[in-house]
Amino acid sequence: MKTMKIISIVIGILVFIGISFYAYMGGFKTIEVKHQSFGPVEVFIYTHKGPYQNLNQSWDKFQKEWESIGITECNSLAIYLDPPDTPPENLRSILGCRMSGLTENQIKSIQSKFVTFQIPQSDCLTSTFPFKNVFSYFLAPTKVYPKFQEILKHESGKTSVAIEVYGGSAKFVDHIEFYMPLGISRDVFLPLEKLFESK
């Protein structure tokens, strides 16, 4: 009987810790969605194909490459090309750094080493989610995208891709921005799809 009581207390403590951590991460946050313009934004990019949980490996490779040409700061974002029901091994992601604020020499170095792409201006569904730690990258999409889909059911706008903005690499950011462009033809992002044809 005493053992059962101890087990119950331990389970209760673990549940409390789990709920507290979930709350700290923003799990109970009410997701607010609005319409907002995004772009145009020019970025230099790096491709990732496969499960999202492996994105950090591609980010590390990407960072080593832009640091090798003297870039010290990346105002980062990612473009996700595929719907959520895509098999994980076929998911295509574009990692990018904004080119605004870079010097002419830096831009020349980037253009000699990386593919660049301009995200066009568009009206978007947009939302934010608090960033606490690496787990935020996994929790935030599970909260934001279902809300986007819920709103899209009642609107006529069609989406092409999803964009997540993470902010500067050299300073702490406290939120992730989510954008879902509306009314833009998928053909606009065809150059990004072609980057995966040889992969």
Buried (B, 14 or more C-beta within 10 A) or exposed (E): EEEEEEEEEEEEEEEEEEEEEEEEBBEEBEBEBEEEEBBEBBBBBBBBBBEBEBBEEBBEEBBEBBEEBEBEBBBBBBBBBBEEEEEEEEBBBBBBBBBEEBEEEBBEBBEEEBBEBEBBEBBBBBBBBBBBEEEBBEBBBEBBBEBBEEBBEEEEBEBBBBBBBBBEBEEEBEBBBBBBBBEBEEEBBEEBBEBBEEE
